[in-house]
Amino acid sequence: MTALKKAYPELERKRLSRREREREIGAGGKFKLSLEERVFMTLFFPRHYLTFALLGFLFELHESNAYIWRKVSWNLLAKLVTNFLFPKAKAVRIPLRIVDRLIAHQAATAS
Protein backbone atom coordinates (compact mmCIF):
# COMPACT_ATOMS: atom_id res chain seq x y z
CA MET A 1 0.00 0.00 0.00
CA THR A 2 2.93 2.31 0.66
CA ALA A 3 4.14 1.97 -2.92
CA LEU A 4 0.66 2.78 -4.19
CA LYS A 5 0.39 5.85 -1.98
CA LYS A 6 3.72 7.11 -3.32
CA ALA A 7 2.89 6.41 -6.97
CA TYR A 8 -0.78 7.43 -6.86
CA PRO A 9 -0.41 11.23 -7.16
CA GLU A 10 1.67 10.96 -10.32
CA LEU A 11 -0.60 8.30 -11.86
CA GLU A 12 -3.67 10.38 -11.04
CA ARG A 13 -2.10 13.53 -12.52
CA LYS A 14 -1.32 11.65 -15.73
CA ARG A 15 -4.87 10.29 -15.85
CA LEU A 16 -6.36 13.74 -15.43
CA SER A 17 -3.98 15.52 -17.83
CA ARG A 18 -5.97 15.22 -21.01
CA ARG A 19 -6.50 17.93 -23.58
CA GLU A 20 -10.27 18.09 -23.53
CA ARG A 21 -10.47 18.98 -19.83
CA GLU A 22 -12.75 21.93 -19.18
CA ARG A 23 -11.81 22.38 -15.53
CA GLU A 24 -8.54 22.53 -13.65
CA ILE A 25 -7.15 19.42 -12.00
CA GLY A 26 -8.49 19.35 -8.46
CA ALA A 27 -11.72 21.15 -9.29
CA GLY A 28 -14.96 19.32 -8.66
CA GLY A 29 -16.12 16.98 -5.96
CA LYS A 30 -13.85 15.06 -3.66
CA PHE A 31 -13.75 11.29 -3.44
CA LYS A 32 -16.21 9.69 -1.08
CA LEU A 33 -13.91 6.70 -0.53
CA SER A 34 -10.30 6.85 0.56
CA LEU A 35 -7.56 5.37 -1.60
CA GLU A 36 -7.47 2.26 0.59
CA GLU A 37 -11.24 1.79 0.25
CA ARG A 38 -11.09 2.22 -3.54
CA VAL A 39 -8.31 -0.37 -3.78
CA PHE A 40 -10.28 -2.73 -1.54
CA MET A 41 -13.38 -2.27 -3.71
CA THR A 42 -11.28 -2.95 -6.81
CA LEU A 43 -9.86 -6.17 -5.36
CA PHE A 44 -13.22 -7.20 -3.87
CA PHE A 45 -14.94 -7.06 -7.28
CA PRO A 46 -13.13 -9.91 -9.11
CA ARG A 47 -13.21 -12.11 -6.01
CA HIS A 48 -17.00 -11.96 -5.62
CA TYR A 49 -17.97 -10.69 -9.09
CA LEU A 50 -20.94 -8.65 -7.90
CA THR A 51 -23.15 -6.43 -10.00
CA PHE A 52 -22.19 -2.78 -9.88
CA ALA A 53 -25.51 -2.00 -8.23
CA LEU A 54 -24.64 -4.31 -5.34
CA LEU A 55 -21.02 -3.14 -5.26
CA GLY A 56 -22.28 0.45 -5.10
CA PHE A 57 -24.70 -0.47 -2.32
CA LEU A 58 -21.97 -2.13 -0.25
CA PHE A 59 -19.62 0.85 -0.62
CA GLU A 60 -22.38 3.49 -0.47
CA LEU A 61 -21.85 4.70 -4.03
CA HIS A 62 -24.08 4.98 -7.06
CA GLU A 63 -23.59 1.98 -9.34
CA SER A 64 -22.15 4.21 -12.09
CA ASN A 65 -19.51 5.52 -9.66
CA ALA A 66 -18.74 1.97 -8.56
CA TYR A 67 -18.17 1.05 -12.21
CA ILE A 68 -16.03 4.09 -12.96
CA TRP A 69 -13.84 3.79 -9.87
CA ARG A 70 -13.42 0.04 -10.22
CA LYS A 71 -12.24 0.63 -13.79
CA VAL A 72 -9.94 3.56 -12.91
CA SER A 73 -8.48 1.84 -9.86
CA TRP A 74 -7.94 -1.37 -11.81
CA ASN A 75 -5.98 0.54 -14.47
CA LEU A 76 -3.92 2.38 -11.84
CA LEU A 77 -3.12 -0.87 -10.04
CA ALA A 78 -2.19 -2.54 -13.31
CA LYS A 79 0.21 0.29 -14.18
CA LEU A 80 1.75 0.23 -10.73
CA VAL A 81 2.23 -3.54 -10.70
CA THR A 82 3.57 -3.54 -14.26
CA ASN A 83 6.03 -0.74 -13.48
CA PHE A 84 7.05 -2.42 -10.24
CA LEU A 85 7.52 -5.92 -11.68
CA PHE A 86 8.71 -4.97 -15.16
CA PRO A 87 10.16 -1.44 -14.95
CA LYS A 88 11.83 -1.51 -18.38
CA ALA A 89 9.34 -3.71 -20.22
CA LYS A 90 7.66 -2.36 -23.32
CA ALA A 91 4.32 -3.45 -24.68
CA VAL A 92 4.55 -5.83 -27.62
CA ARG A 93 1.83 -5.75 -30.23
CA ILE A 94 1.32 -8.77 -32.42
CA PRO A 95 -0.60 -8.12 -35.63
CA LEU A 96 -3.89 -9.99 -35.82
CA ARG A 97 -2.94 -11.67 -39.09
CA ILE A 98 0.01 -13.35 -37.36
CA VAL A 99 -2.24 -14.57 -34.56
CA ASP A 100 -4.65 -15.96 -37.19
CA ARG A 101 -1.78 -17.79 -38.90
CA LEU A 102 -0.61 -19.27 -35.60
CA ILE A 103 -4.11 -20.50 -34.80
CA ALA A 104 -4.52 -21.97 -38.29
CA HIS A 105 -1.12 -23.67 -38.04
CA GLN A 106 -1.95 -25.07 -34.61
CA ALA A 107 -5.29 -26.42 -35.89
CA ALA A 108 -3.61 -27.98 -38.94
CA THR A 109 -0.90 -29.71 -36.90
CA ALA A 110 -3.35 -30.92 -34.26
CA SER A 111 -5.52 -32.74 -36.83
N, C-alpha and C positions, 0 to 999 in steps of 0.2 A: 504494500500500500504506500510505503514511503516513496518508492520509485515513481508510482503513479502521481502522487501529490507533487513531486518535483517536475515531472514532465507535463502534467496537465495544463498549466497556464500557456505554455508554448503551443501545445496541440490545439487548445481551444482558440488561441489567437489565429493560428493558421486556418482553422475551420471557419472562423468568422470573417476572415480577410478575403472577401470576394468582391468583385467589382460592382455588382448590382445592389450592394447594400444601400439602403436609404437613410439609415440611422448610424450613429457612431457606435463603435464597440463599447459595450457596457450600458448602453441605453436600453430601456425596456424593463420588463419584470425580472425579478430575481428568482433563482431556482427554489422550488418548494422543498426538494430533497437535497441533502448534502452529497458530496462526492462519494462518500462511502455507501450511502443508501442507493445512489444511482448504479454504482458498481454491483452492489448486492442484487438489485433488481435485474440487472443485465445477466448476472450469473444464475439467478433464480429461474429466469425464463426458460433456458434450454433444458434445465433439469426437470422441470415440471410441465413445460410446454402448455401454459395456460393461454386462454384467450386474452386479448389486450383489455377487454372489458373487465375481466376478473383481475388481471394484473394491476390495472388502474384502481380497482376497488381496494385491493390489498395494500397498495401504496398511497392511497388517497389522491389519485390523479385522474384526470379524464382519460379515457382509453386512447384518444389521439396523442396525448402527451406521453402516455406509457409507450406507445409505438415509437414515437419520435425519439425519446430518450433512450429506449432500448437500442434503437438503431445507431444513434450517435455514440453512445457509450461503447457499443460493440465495436464500432470502427476505431474509436480511440484506444480501446484495449488491444485490438489487433495490431495497430501501429506500434504501440508501446512494446508489446511482446515481440513483434517482428524486429524492431530496432534493438531490443535487448538481446534476443537470441541470435540474430543475424545482422549485426550492425553494418556490414559492408555488402550485404546481398542486394542484388538488383532483380527486379521482376523480369521473368522470361515469358515472352509471348510466343506461343506456337500457333502458326497459321492453321485455320480450320481444315484446309485441304490436306495438310500433313496428318492431322488427327484422323480424318476420314480414310486416308491411305493405310494408316496403321491398323485401324479397326478392320478394314477390308482384308488386309494381309493376315491379321490374326484369325479372322473367320475362315479364310481360305486354308490356312495351315492347320486349323483345328478340325476341319472336315475330313 
